[in-house]
Amino acid sequence: MATSYFQERATPASQDGLSPASPQVGGGAVSRGANALSSRITSVLSASYADLEIRDALETLDARGVKNTAETRRQIRLDVQKEVIRCNGEVVKDFGQVAAQLRRIGTAISCLNQYCADMRSHIAAANGETRPVLEEATSLMNQKQQVETRHQILSAFNSHFLVSEEESTVLTSTAEPVNEEFFQVLTRVKKIHHDCQVLLGTEDQRLGLEVLEQSSKQLNAAFQKLYRWIQREFKTLDLENPQINASVRRSLRVLAERPTLFQSCLDFFAEARENILSDSFYAALTGSTSDSTNIATKPIEFQAHDPLRYVGDMLAWAHSATVSEREALEVLFISEGDEIKRSIQAGLESEPWLRDDGNEEVFDGKQALNQLVSRDLMGVARLLRQRTEQVIQSHDDATLAYKIANLIDFYKSTFVKLLGADSEVLDLFNTLEGSAMRQFRANMRDHVASVQSELATAPADLSAPDFLDEALEMLKALAKSYDTSTATVDDRDNAFQPVLAETLDPFLSGCENLCKGMQQPDRDIFAINCLLASKSVLSSYSFTKDRASEIDDTVGEHTTRLVEYQHQYFTHSSGLNTLLEALSDISDTAEGLKTIPTLDVFKPESLISASQQLDEFLPSALIDAAENLKLLRNRKMVQDITEEAAGRFCEDFEFVESKILATDDLLYADDEEDEEKEPEPGLRDLFPRTSGEIRVLLS
């Protein structure tokens, strides 16, 4: 639009003859007009039409629909000014209307102010007339409020701090039952006793002291009533009845606020339960109770003919009774969480003279439960100890005594989990286990003494003697019994060592004594057979691996001596020992090697004889050597020992062969220097066997 606008303006100027090139105008006027037009064109061309204001102006012209004509361009400024003046006139007119409305509002506000002043004057007059009446009414209202407050305080005091005769009877009379009403009244009296502190904080403490004394008497009487009721309930308490347990449990929780009475109840309960459990255990053993009443179940003494089963049945009954007693008492004493503990804590705070400063923990429910169950089982424990010791002392079987000791140890670990490590019942198990182990050691020593008196000679086949086989069978039974026990992993290896010392070591010592009078190789063969028989039993269990390793070391020592024996057999039977003895002092120097042919054993006749003896020995050498160890039970060990001895024999032969070859080489060199001397046959010609042939024949 801007481009077309300037093009239209340029056209009329040229038509009117106002162009700078027109010759009709004078020279000065033409020069000034050209400069003005040039300046105007320059200013127009230098203007930035990207300016926002110019853009907005052009958009406004477009919006008004203004056409680009010469008339429009001449009148545009006047039209814009005229429109501005018209808009200003409209604004002034509108503000005139606003001013008229403001004048009307001011008139209304003035009227309202006049009305308010009149009302204030009327109110002031009314207040002056009613002030005395209001003051009198306020005084009466205050007096009424004070009277009502005193009446409420009196009613609250009577309802809170005073107990009716009916409630006092329910709380203290032994003829009334211990029921929900009793506990409600007891809770109310305890609250009264506690709230007496408020009354004691007033100036007149007489009322507080009277109420405190009365509530204390009522509480003492109530706790005594509750204590006697619990004792009666304990005499006929059925631990399997959950309803009775609920009432007794609540009563115990409340009685715990009096720690002395609570402990007395526990002592009474423990004594009663001890008698009940003792009678039950006696009835389970004999089939009749203390009052000669027979029971329907078959008694343990008639059912368990085996001593081990008899002891096991008694321990199983004790364990079952302990589990049942613990479950019942756990419901009775600690099922309410820490209620008893909090009650005892409150009781010690109210009775500080009962507090033990050395114990930070006032009441531990689990520990108290374990102690109570232990006390309940003391009667059963005494009877169990008596019967078990009778069984232990009346049998001379060492295996039985040890199995009983392991059985007791198994149940001891079970009772530790049930009652804790500090239970008094565990002393019983320690005593019984120690008694069984003493009897086991005594029986074993008697058996060893009887066996030692019968020791004579080893069996002809050099197998393990009968007393060792019997000892190993006993050891196998003991190890199996120990393996089924609950010994801890850390102590399993060490705990079985005393058993090995009693059941194995004396018999191995007896085998060693038999070896002393035997010749080789029977001595080592017999020792290895005994040790391998022992190892076959020990290797079946992980807790005897250390002893099995020691036996392996000892077997290795005997094996070394058998290898040496077989090696000596190879060298002597083959005739190689004479050559080895002769060469033992010969050095590898030329002078030493030259002396070899001068030795007696290396003379042609002797060397030929040694070669013939070697040839006769080699075909059956391995069979003959294995025949020396035929009584060794482990055939693989026989083969390994023989092969190792044969290997050492081959090394000895290689040594002799190297000396012979070195000597022949030296003598052959001397014969070449002395051409006139007739060569003599070499040592190799007289002793033709090679080490390769020896290894093939002995492989």
C-alpha positions as CSV (number, residue, x, y, z in Angstrom):
1,M,0.0,0.0,0.0
2,A,2.9,2.4,0.8
3,T,4.5,1.8,-2.6
4,S,1.3,2.6,-4.5
5,Y,0.7,5.7,-2.4
6,F,4.0,7.3,-3.3
7,Q,3.7,6.3,-7.0
8,E,0.3,8.1,-7.2
9,R,1.7,11.2,-5.6
10,A,4.7,11.4,-8.0
11,T,2.5,11.3,-11.1
12,P,0.5,14.7,-10.7
13,A,3.7,16.6,-10.0
14,S,5.1,15.8,-13.4
15,Q,1.8,16.6,-15.1
16,D,1.7,20.0,-13.5
17,G,5.0,20.9,-14.8
18,L,6.7,20.9,-11.4
19,S,9.4,18.4,-12.4
20,P,13.0,19.6,-11.9
21,A,13.7,19.2,-15.6
22,S,11.0,21.7,-16.6
23,P,12.5,24.8,-18.3
24,Q,9.5,27.1,-17.6
25,V,10.5,28.0,-14.0
26,G,13.3,30.4,-13.0
27,G,16.7,29.1,-12.0
28,G,16.6,29.9,-8.2
29,A,13.1,28.6,-7.7
30,V,13.9,25.5,-9.6
31,S,17.0,24.9,-7.4
32,R,15.1,25.3,-4.1
33,G,12.2,23.1,-5.3
34,A,14.6,20.4,-6.3
35,N,16.3,20.5,-2.9
36,A,13.1,20.4,-1.0
37,L,11.7,17.5,-3.1
38,S,15.0,15.7,-2.8
39,S,15.0,16.0,1.0
40,R,11.4,14.8,1.1
41,I,12.1,11.8,-1.0
42,T,15.3,11.1,1.0
43,S,13.4,11.2,4.3
44,V,10.6,9.1,3.0
45,L,13.0,6.5,1.5
46,S,15.2,6.4,4.7
47,A,12.2,5.7,7.0
48,S,12.0,2.2,8.4
49,Y,8.6,0.8,7.6
50,A,9.3,-2.1,10.0
51,D,8.5,0.2,12.9
52,L,5.6,-1.0,15.0
53,E,3.9,2.5,15.2
54,I,4.0,2.9,11.4
55,R,2.7,-0.6,11.0
56,D,-0.2,0.1,13.4
57,A,-1.0,3.4,11.6
58,L,-1.2,1.6,8.3
59,E,-3.3,-1.2,9.7
60,T,-5.7,1.5,11.2
61,L,-6.0,3.1,7.8
62,D,-6.8,-0.2,6.2
63,A,-9.4,-1.0,8.9
64,R,-11.2,2.4,8.2
65,G,-11.3,1.6,4.5
66,V,-9.6,4.9,3.5
67,K,-8.8,5.1,-0.2
68,N,-5.6,6.5,-1.5
69,T,-6.7,9.6,-3.4
70,A,-5.4,13.1,-3.6
71,E,-8.4,14.5,-1.7
72,T,-8.0,11.9,1.0
73,R,-4.3,12.6,1.4
74,R,-5.1,16.4,1.8
75,Q,-7.9,15.9,4.4
76,I,-6.5,13.0,6.5
77,R,-4.9,15.2,9.1
78,L,-8.1,17.3,9.5
79,D,-10.2,14.2,9.7
80,V,-8.1,12.7,12.4
81,Q,-8.1,15.9,14.5
82,K,-11.8,16.2,14.1
83,E,-12.4,12.7,15.3
84,V,-10.1,13.3,18.4
85,I,-12.1,16.4,19.3
86,R,-15.4,14.5,19.0
87,C,-14.1,11.7,21.3
88,N,-13.0,14.2,23.9
89,G,-16.4,15.8,23.9
90,E,-18.1,12.5,24.6
91,V,-15.7,11.8,27.5
92,V,-16.5,15.2,29.0
93,K,-20.2,14.6,28.7
94,D,-19.9,11.2,30.5
95,F,-18.0,12.7,33.3
96,G,-20.7,15.4,33.7
97,Q,-23.2,12.6,34.4
98,V,-20.9,11.0,37.0
99,A,-20.5,14.4,38.8
100,A,-24.3,14.8,39.0
101,Q,-24.7,11.3,40.6
102,L,-22.0,12.0,43.1
103,R,-23.8,15.2,44.2
104,R,-27.0,13.1,44.8
105,I,-25.0,10.6,46.9
106,G,-23.5,13.4,49.1
107,T,-27.0,14.6,49.8
108,A,-28.1,11.1,51.0
109,I,-25.1,10.7,53.2
110,S,-25.8,14.0,55.0
111,C,-29.3,12.8,55.7
112,L,-28.0,9.5,57.2
113,N,-25.6,11.3,59.5
114,Q,-28.4,13.4,60.9
115,Y,-30.5,10.3,61.6
116,C,-27.6,8.5,63.4
117,A,-27.0,11.5,65.6
118,D,-30.7,11.4,66.7
119,M,-30.5,7.7,67.4
120,R,-27.3,8.1,69.6
121,S,-29.0,10.7,71.7
122,H,-32.1,8.4,72.3
123,I,-29.8,5.4,73.2
124,A,-27.8,7.5,75.7
125,A,-31.1,8.5,77.4
126,A,-32.2,4.8,77.6
127,N,-28.9,3.6,79.0
128,G,-29.1,6.1,81.8
129,E,-32.6,4.9,82.8
130,T,-31.8,1.1,82.7
131,R,-28.3,1.0,84.2
132,P,-29.4,0.3,87.9
133,V,-31.7,-2.5,86.8
134,L,-28.9,-4.2,84.8
135,E,-26.4,-3.9,87.6
136,E,-28.9,-5.6,90.0
137,A,-29.6,-8.4,87.5
138,T,-25.9,-9.0,87.0
139,S,-25.4,-9.4,90.7
140,L,-28.2,-11.9,91.0
141,M,-26.9,-13.9,88.0
142,N,-23.4,-14.1,89.6
143,Q,-24.9,-15.3,92.9
144,K,-27.0,-17.9,91.0
145,Q,-23.9,-19.2,89.2
146,Q,-21.9,-19.5,92.4
147,V,-24.7,-21.5,94.0
148,E,-24.9,-23.8,91.0
149,T,-21.2,-24.3,90.9
150,R,-21.1,-25.3,94.6
151,H,-24.0,-27.7,94.0
152,Q,-22.2,-29.3,91.1
153,I,-19.0,-29.6,93.1
154,L,-20.9,-31.3,95.9
155,S,-22.6,-33.6,93.5
156,A,-19.4,-34.5,91.8
157,F,-17.6,-35.1,95.1
158,N,-20.4,-37.4,96.3
159,S,-20.4,-39.3,93.1
160,H,-16.6,-39.5,92.7
161,F,-15.1,-39.8,96.2
162,L,-17.9,-41.6,98.1
163,V,-18.6,-45.4,97.7
164,S,-22.1,-46.6,98.5
165,E,-22.7,-49.4,101.0
166,E,-23.7,-51.8,98.2
167,E,-20.5,-51.2,96.4
168,S,-18.4,-51.5,99.6
169,T,-20.1,-54.9,100.2
170,V,-19.3,-56.1,96.7
171,L,-15.7,-55.0,97.1
172,T,-14.8,-56.3,100.6
173,S,-17.3,-59.1,101.5
174,T,-16.0,-62.6,100.9
175,A,-19.6,-63.8,100.5
176,E,-19.8,-61.8,97.2
177,P,-18.3,-63.4,94.1
178,V,-15.3,-61.9,92.2
179,N,-17.0,-60.9,89.0
180,E,-17.2,-58.0,86.6
181,E,-18.9,-55.8,89.2
182,F,-16.1,-56.4,91.7
183,F,-13.5,-55.3,89.2
184,Q,-15.5,-52.2,88.3
185,V,-15.9,-51.1,91.9
186,L,-12.2,-51.9,92.5
187,T,-11.2,-49.7,89.5
188,R,-13.4,-46.9,90.9
189,V,-11.9,-47.1,94.4
190,K,-8.3,-47.1,92.9
191,K,-9.2,-43.9,91.0
192,I,-10.6,-42.4,94.2
193,H,-7.4,-43.2,96.0
194,H,-5.3,-41.7,93.2
195,D,-7.5,-38.5,93.0
196,C,-7.2,-37.9,96.7
197,Q,-3.9,-36.1,95.8
198,V,-6.1,-33.2,94.6
199,L,-7.8,-32.9,97.9
200,L,-4.5,-33.1,99.7
201,G,-3.3,-30.1,97.7
202,T,-6.0,-27.8,99.2
203,E,-5.6,-25.7,102.4
204,D,-8.0,-27.9,104.4
205,Q,-6.5,-31.4,104.1
206,R,-8.8,-33.0,106.6
207,L,-11.3,-34.1,103.9
208,G,-8.5,-35.5,101.7
209,L,-7.0,-37.5,104.6
210,E,-10.4,-39.0,105.6
211,V,-11.1,-40.1,102.0
212,L,-7.6,-41.4,101.5
213,E,-7.8,-43.5,104.7
214,Q,-11.2,-44.9,103.8
215,S,-10.1,-45.8,100.2
216,S,-6.9,-47.4,101.5
217,K,-8.8,-49.7,103.8
218,Q,-11.2,-50.6,101.0
219,L,-8.4,-51.4,98.6
220,N,-6.5,-53.6,101.2
221,A,-9.7,-55.5,101.9
222,A,-10.4,-55.9,98.2
223,F,-6.9,-57.2,97.4
224,Q,-7.1,-59.6,100.4
225,K,-10.4,-60.9,99.1
226,L,-8.9,-61.3,95.6
227,Y,-5.8,-63.1,97.0
228,R,-7.9,-65.6,98.9
229,W,-10.2,-66.1,95.8
230,I,-7.2,-66.8,93.6
231,Q,-5.8,-69.4,96.0
232,R,-9.1,-71.2,96.0
233,E,-9.2,-71.2,92.3
234,F,-5.6,-72.5,92.0
235,K,-6.6,-75.6,94.0
236,T,-9.1,-76.7,91.4
237,L,-7.8,-74.9,88.4
238,D,-8.3,-76.6,85.1
239,L,-5.6,-75.3,82.7
240,E,-7.5,-76.6,79.7
241,N,-10.6,-74.5,80.4
242,P,-10.2,-71.1,78.7
243,Q,-13.1,-69.4,80.5
244,I,-11.6,-70.1,83.9
245,N,-8.2,-69.0,82.6
246,A,-9.6,-65.7,81.5
247,S,-11.0,-64.8,84.9
248,V,-7.9,-66.0,86.8
249,R,-5.7,-64.2,84.3
250,R,-7.5,-60.9,84.9
251,S,-7.4,-61.4,88.6
252,L,-3.6,-62.1,88.5
253,R,-3.1,-59.0,86.4
254,V,-4.9,-56.9,89.1
255,L,-3.2,-58.7,92.0
256,A,0.2,-57.9,90.5
257,E,-0.3,-54.4,91.9
258,R,0.5,-55.9,95.2
259,P,3.8,-57.7,94.5
260,T,3.9,-59.4,97.8
261,L,0.5,-61.0,97.4
262,F,1.3,-61.8,93.8
263,Q,4.5,-63.6,94.7
264,S,2.7,-65.6,97.4
265,C,0.1,-66.7,94.9
266,L,2.9,-67.8,92.5
267,D,4.5,-69.8,95.3
268,F,1.2,-71.4,96.2
269,F,0.5,-72.2,92.6
270,A,3.9,-73.7,92.0
271,E,3.5,-75.9,95.0
272,A,0.1,-77.1,93.9
273,R,1.2,-77.7,90.3
274,E,4.3,-79.6,91.5
275,N,2.1,-82.0,93.5
276,I,-0.3,-82.4,90.6
277,L,2.4,-83.1,88.1
278,S,4.2,-85.5,90.4
279,D,1.0,-87.5,90.9
280,S,0.4,-87.5,87.2
281,F,3.9,-88.8,86.5
282,Y,3.7,-91.5,89.2
283,A,0.4,-92.6,87.7
284,A,1.9,-92.7,84.2
285,L,4.7,-94.9,85.5
286,T,2.8,-97.3,87.8
287,G,-0.8,-97.1,86.6
288,S,-2.2,-95.8,89.9
289,T,-2.3,-92.5,91.7
290,S,-1.2,-91.7,95.2
291,D,-4.7,-92.4,96.5
292,S,-4.7,-95.9,94.9
293,T,-6.9,-95.0,92.0
294,N,-6.2,-96.9,88.9
295,I,-6.0,-95.2,85.5
296,A,-7.1,-96.6,82.1
297,T,-3.8,-96.1,80.2
298,K,-1.1,-98.7,80.2
299,P,1.7,-97.7,82.6
300,I,5.2,-97.1,81.3
301,E,6.8,-99.6,83.6
302,F,4.7,-102.4,82.1
303,Q,4.9,-101.2,78.6
304,A,8.7,-100.4,78.2
305,H,10.7,-103.6,78.7
306,D,13.8,-102.2,77.1
307,P,15.8,-100.0,79.6
308,L,16.5,-97.4,76.9
309,R,12.9,-97.2,75.9
310,Y,11.9,-97.0,79.5
311,V,14.1,-94.0,80.1
312,G,13.0,-92.5,76.7
313,D,9.3,-92.9,77.7
314,M,9.9,-91.1,81.0
315,L,11.8,-88.3,79.3
316,A,9.1,-88.0,76.6
317,W,6.4,-87.8,79.2
318,A,8.3,-85.1,81.1
319,H,8.8,-83.2,77.8
320,S,5.1,-83.4,76.9
321,A,4.1,-82.3,80.3
322,T,6.5,-79.4,80.1
323,V,5.2,-78.2,76.8
324,S,1.6,-78.5,78.0
325,E,2.4,-76.7,81.3
326,R,4.2,-73.9,79.5
327,E,1.5,-73.4,76.9
328,A,-1.2,-73.2,79.7
329,L,0.8,-70.9,81.9
330,E,1.8,-68.7,79.0
331,V,-1.9,-68.1,78.3
332,L,-2.4,-67.6,82.0
333,F,0.4,-65.2,82.8
334,I,1.8,-63.5,79.7
335,S,-0.9,-63.5,77.1
336,E,-1.9,-60.0,78.1
337,G,1.4,-58.6,77.0
338,D,3.0,-56.3,79.6
339,E,0.0,-55.9,81.7
340,I,1.4,-57.8,84.7
341,K,4.7,-56.0,84.3
342,R,3.0,-52.6,84.4
343,S,0.9,-53.6,87.4
344,I,4.0,-54.8,89.3
345,Q,5.8,-51.6,88.4
346,A,2.8,-49.6,89.7
347,G,2.8,-51.7,92.9
348,L,6.5,-51.0,93.5
349,E,6.0,-47.3,93.0
350,S,3.2,-47.4,95.6
351,E,5.3,-49.6,97.9
352,P,8.9,-48.4,97.4
353,W,10.2,-50.4,100.3
354,L,9.8,-53.6,98.2
355,R,12.0,-52.2,95.3
356,D,15.3,-53.9,94.7
357,D,17.8,-51.2,93.5
358,G,20.1,-53.8,92.1
359,N,17.6,-55.1,89.5
360,E,16.7,-52.7,86.7
361,E,14.3,-55.1,85.2
362,V,11.2,-55.3,87.4
363,F,9.4,-58.2,85.8
364,D,10.4,-60.3,82.8
365,G,7.3,-62.3,81.7
366,K,9.2,-65.1,79.8
367,Q,11.8,-65.5,82.5
368,A,9.2,-65.6,85.3
369,L,7.3,-68.2,83.2
370,N,10.4,-70.4,82.8
371,Q,11.1,-70.2,86.5
372,L,7.5,-71.1,87.3
373,V,7.4,-74.1,84.9
374,S,10.8,-75.2,86.4
375,R,9.4,-75.1,89.9
376,D,6.3,-77.0,88.7
377,L,8.5,-79.8,87.3
378,M,10.8,-80.2,90.3
379,G,8.7,-83.1,91.7
380,V,8.7,-84.9,88.3
381,A,12.5,-84.2,88.0
382,R,13.3,-85.9,91.4
383,L,11.2,-89.0,90.5
384,L,12.8,-89.1,87.0
385,R,16.3,-88.8,88.5
386,Q,15.6,-91.7,90.9
387,R,14.2,-94.0,88.2
388,T,16.9,-93.2,85.7
389,E,19.8,-93.7,88.1
390,Q,18.3,-97.1,89.0
391,V,18.3,-98.1,85.3
392,I,21.9,-96.8,84.8
393,Q,23.4,-98.6,87.9
394,S,21.5,-101.8,87.4
395,H,23.0,-102.6,83.9
396,D,26.6,-103.4,83.0
397,D,26.3,-102.7,79.3
398,A,28.5,-99.7,78.4
399,T,26.6,-99.2,75.1
400,L,23.3,-98.8,77.0
401,A,24.9,-96.3,79.4
402,Y,26.2,-94.2,76.6
403,K,22.9,-94.3,74.7
404,I,21.1,-93.2,77.8
405,A,23.6,-90.3,78.2
406,N,23.0,-89.3,74.6
407,L,19.3,-89.5,75.0
408,I,19.5,-87.3,78.1
409,D,21.7,-84.8,76.2
410,F,19.1,-84.7,73.4
411,Y,16.3,-83.9,75.8
412,K,18.5,-81.5,77.7
413,S,18.9,-79.4,74.5
414,T,15.2,-79.5,74.1
415,F,14.5,-78.3,77.6
416,V,17.0,-75.5,77.1
417,K,14.8,-74.2,74.3
418,L,11.7,-74.5,76.4
419,L,12.9,-73.3,79.8
420,G,16.1,-71.4,79.1
421,A,19.7,-72.1,80.1
422,D,19.2,-71.0,83.7
423,S,16.4,-73.5,84.5
424,E,16.8,-75.7,87.7
425,V,15.6,-78.7,85.7
426,L,18.7,-78.6,83.6
427,D,20.8,-79.4,86.7
428,L,18.9,-82.7,86.8
429,F,19.8,-83.5,83.2
430,N,23.5,-82.6,83.8
431,T,23.6,-84.9,86.8
432,L,21.9,-87.8,85.0
433,E,24.2,-87.3,82.0
434,G,27.3,-87.2,84.2
435,S,26.1,-90.4,86.0
436,A,25.5,-92.2,82.7
437,M,28.9,-91.2,81.4
438,R,30.6,-92.4,84.6
439,Q,28.9,-95.7,84.4
440,F,29.9,-95.9,80.7
441,R,33.5,-95.3,81.5
442,A,33.5,-97.8,84.4
443,N,31.9,-100.5,82.3
444,M,34.3,-99.9,79.4
445,R,37.3,-100.1,81.8
446,D,36.1,-103.4,83.2
447,H,35.6,-104.7,79.7
448,V,39.1,-103.6,78.7
449,A,40.6,-105.2,81.7
450,S,38.9,-108.5,80.9
451,V,40.1,-108.4,77.3
452,Q,43.7,-107.6,78.3
453,S,43.8,-110.6,80.5
454,E,42.8,-112.8,77.6
455,L,45.2,-111.4,75.0
456,A,47.4,-114.2,73.5
457,T,48.5,-114.1,69.9
458,A,47.3,-112.5,66.7
459,P,45.1,-114.6,64.3
460,A,46.9,-116.8,61.8
461,D,45.5,-114.8,58.9
462,L,46.7,-111.6,60.5
463,S,43.1,-110.2,60.4
464,A,41.7,-107.9,63.1
465,P,41.3,-109.9,66.4
466,D,37.9,-110.7,67.8
467,F,38.2,-108.3,70.6
468,L,38.9,-105.4,68.1
469,D,35.9,-106.5,66.0
470,E,33.7,-106.5,69.1
471,A,35.1,-103.1,70.1
472,L,34.4,-101.7,66.6
473,E,30.8,-103.0,66.6
474,M,30.3,-101.3,69.9
475,L,32.0,-98.1,68.6
476,K,29.7,-98.2,65.6
477,A,26.6,-98.4,67.8
478,L,28.0,-95.5,70.0
479,A,28.8,-93.4,67.0
480,K,25.3,-93.9,65.5
481,S,23.8,-92.9,68.9
482,Y,26.0,-89.9,69.1
483,D,25.2,-88.9,65.4
484,T,21.5,-88.8,66.2
485,S,22.1,-86.5,69.2
486,T,21.8,-82.7,69.1
487,A,25.4,-81.9,69.9
488,T,26.4,-78.5,68.4
489,V,28.5,-78.4,65.3
490,D,31.4,-76.8,67.0
491,D,31.6,-79.5,69.7
492,R,30.8,-82.6,67.7
493,D,34.4,-83.5,66.9
494,N,35.8,-82.8,70.4
495,A,32.9,-84.2,72.3
496,F,33.3,-87.7,70.8
497,Q,37.1,-87.9,71.6
498,P,36.5,-89.2,75.2
499,V,34.4,-92.0,73.7
500,L,37.1,-92.9,71.3
501,A,39.6,-92.9,74.1
502,E,37.5,-95.4,76.1
503,T,36.2,-97.6,73.3
504,L,39.0,-97.6,70.6
505,D,42.4,-96.6,72.0
506,P,42.7,-99.4,74.6
507,F,42.0,-102.1,71.9
508,L,44.4,-100.5,69.4
509,S,47.0,-100.5,72.2
510,G,46.3,-104.3,72.6
511,C,46.9,-104.8,68.9
512,E,50.2,-102.9,69.2
513,N,51.2,-105.2,72.0
514,L,50.5,-108.2,69.8
515,C,52.6,-106.7,67.1
516,K,55.7,-106.6,69.3
517,G,56.3,-110.3,69.1
518,M,55.8,-110.7,65.4
519,Q,58.3,-110.6,62.5
520,Q,58.3,-108.6,59.3
521,P,56.2,-108.2,57.2
522,D,53.6,-109.8,59.5
523,R,54.0,-107.1,62.1
524,D,53.1,-104.2,59.7
525,I,50.5,-106.3,57.8
526,F,48.6,-107.1,61.1
527,A,48.9,-103.4,62.2
528,I,47.5,-102.2,58.8
529,N,44.6,-104.7,58.9
530,C,43.6,-103.5,62.4
531,L,43.9,-99.8,61.5
532,L,42.0,-100.2,58.3
533,A,39.2,-102.0,60.1
534,S,39.0,-99.1,62.6
535,K,39.1,-96.5,59.8
536,S,36.2,-98.2,58.0
537,V,34.0,-97.5,61.0
538,L,35.3,-94.0,61.7
539,S,35.1,-92.8,58.1
540,S,31.3,-93.2,58.1
541,Y,30.9,-90.1,60.4
542,S,32.1,-86.6,60.0
543,F,32.8,-86.0,63.7
544,T,35.6,-88.7,63.6
545,K,37.4,-87.4,60.6
546,D,40.4,-86.2,62.7
547,R,40.9,-89.6,64.2
548,A,40.5,-91.2,60.7
549,S,43.2,-88.8,59.5
550,E,45.5,-89.9,62.3
551,I,44.9,-93.5,61.4
552,D,45.9,-92.7,57.8
553,D,49.2,-91.2,59.0
554,T,49.9,-94.3,61.0
555,V,49.0,-96.6,58.1
556,G,51.4,-94.5,56.0
557,E,54.2,-95.3,58.4
558,H,53.5,-99.0,58.2
559,T,53.2,-98.8,54.5
560,T,56.6,-97.2,54.2
561,R,58.2,-100.1,56.2
562,L,56.4,-102.6,53.9
563,V,57.7,-100.9,50.8
564,E,61.2,-101.1,52.3
565,Y,60.7,-104.8,53.1
566,Q,59.6,-105.4,49.5
567,H,62.5,-103.5,48.1
568,Q,64.9,-105.6,50.2
569,Y,63.2,-108.7,48.9
570,F,63.7,-107.5,45.3
571,T,67.3,-106.7,45.8
572,H,68.2,-109.9,47.7
573,S,66.2,-112.3,45.6
574,S,67.6,-110.9,42.4
575,G,71.2,-110.9,43.7
576,L,71.5,-107.2,43.0
577,N,72.2,-106.4,46.6
578,T,75.8,-107.7,46.3
579,L,76.5,-105.4,43.4
580,L,74.9,-102.4,45.2
581,E,77.0,-103.1,48.3
582,A,80.2,-103.3,46.3
583,L,79.4,-100.1,44.3
584,S,78.3,-98.1,47.4
585,D,81.9,-96.9,48.1
586,I,83.0,-96.5,44.5
587,S,83.3,-92.9,43.3
588,D,82.5,-91.7,39.7
589,T,86.2,-90.8,39.0
590,A,88.3,-92.7,36.5
591,E,90.4,-94.2,39.2
592,G,87.3,-95.4,41.1
593,L,85.7,-96.9,38.0
594,K,88.9,-98.8,37.1
595,T,88.7,-100.6,40.4
596,I,85.3,-102.1,39.7
597,P,86.6,-105.0,37.5
598,T,88.9,-105.9,40.3
599,L,86.1,-106.4,42.8
600,D,85.2,-110.0,43.6
601,V,81.5,-109.6,42.7
602,F,82.5,-108.1,39.3
603,K,84.8,-111.0,38.4
604,P,83.5,-112.8,35.3
605,E,82.3,-115.9,37.2
606,S,80.5,-113.9,39.9
607,L,79.0,-111.4,37.5
608,I,77.7,-114.2,35.2
609,S,76.2,-116.0,38.3
610,A,74.5,-112.7,39.3
611,S,73.1,-112.3,35.8
612,Q,71.7,-115.8,35.8
613,Q,70.2,-115.3,39.3
614,L,68.6,-112.1,38.0
615,D,67.2,-113.9,34.9
616,E,65.7,-116.6,37.1
617,F,64.1,-114.0,39.5
618,L,62.5,-111.6,37.0
619,P,59.7,-113.8,35.4
620,S,57.9,-114.3,38.7
621,A,59.2,-111.4,40.6
622,L,55.9,-109.5,41.0
623,I,53.9,-112.6,41.9
624,D,56.5,-113.7,44.4
625,A,56.7,-110.2,45.9
626,A,52.9,-109.9,46.2
627,E,52.8,-113.3,47.9
628,N,54.7,-111.7,50.8
629,L,51.7,-109.4,51.4
630,K,48.9,-111.8,50.6
631,L,47.5,-111.5,54.2
632,L,47.0,-107.8,53.7
633,R,43.3,-107.2,53.4
634,N,43.5,-104.3,51.0
635,R,44.5,-105.7,47.6
636,K,45.0,-102.3,46.1
637,M,47.5,-101.4,48.8
638,V,49.3,-104.7,48.1
639,Q,49.6,-103.7,44.5
640,D,50.7,-100.1,45.3
641,I,53.4,-101.3,47.8
642,T,54.8,-103.9,45.3
643,E,54.8,-101.4,42.4
644,E,56.6,-98.8,44.5
645,A,59.2,-101.3,45.7
646,A,59.7,-102.5,42.1
647,G,60.2,-98.9,41.0
648,R,62.9,-98.4,43.6
649,F,64.5,-101.7,42.4
650,C,64.5,-100.4,38.9
651,E,66.3,-97.2,40.1
652,D,68.9,-99.4,41.8
653,F,69.4,-101.4,38.7
654,E,69.9,-98.2,36.7
655,F,72.5,-97.2,39.1
656,V,74.4,-100.5,38.7
657,E,73.9,-100.3,34.9
658,S,75.4,-96.8,34.8
659,K,78.5,-97.9,36.7
660,I,78.9,-100.9,34.4
661,L,78.6,-98.8,31.2
662,A,80.9,-96.1,32.5
663,T,83.5,-98.8,33.4
664,D,83.2,-100.4,29.9
665,D,83.6,-97.0,28.2
666,L,86.8,-96.3,30.2
667,L,88.3,-99.8,29.6
668,Y,87.4,-99.6,25.9
669,A,89.3,-96.3,25.6
670,D,92.3,-97.8,27.2
671,D,92.2,-100.8,24.9
672,E,92.2,-98.5,21.8
673,E,95.4,-96.8,23.1
674,D,97.1,-100.2,23.6
675,E,96.5,-101.8,20.1
676,E,98.8,-104.7,20.8
677,K,96.8,-105.8,23.8
678,E,94.0,-108.3,23.1
679,P,90.7,-106.8,24.2
680,E,88.9,-108.5,27.1
681,P,85.1,-109.0,27.4
682,G,83.3,-106.0,29.0
683,L,81.1,-106.0,32.1
684,R,78.1,-105.4,29.8
685,D,78.8,-108.6,28.0
686,L,78.8,-110.5,31.3
687,F,75.8,-108.7,32.7
688,P,73.6,-108.0,29.6
689,R,70.3,-107.0,31.1
690,T,69.2,-103.4,30.5
691,S,67.1,-101.1,32.7
692,G,64.4,-100.9,29.9
693,E,64.0,-104.7,30.0
694,I,63.8,-104.7,33.8
695,R,61.0,-102.1,33.8
696,V,59.1,-104.0,31.1
697,L,59.3,-107.2,33.1
698,L,58.3,-105.5,36.4
699,S,55.5,-103.4,34.9
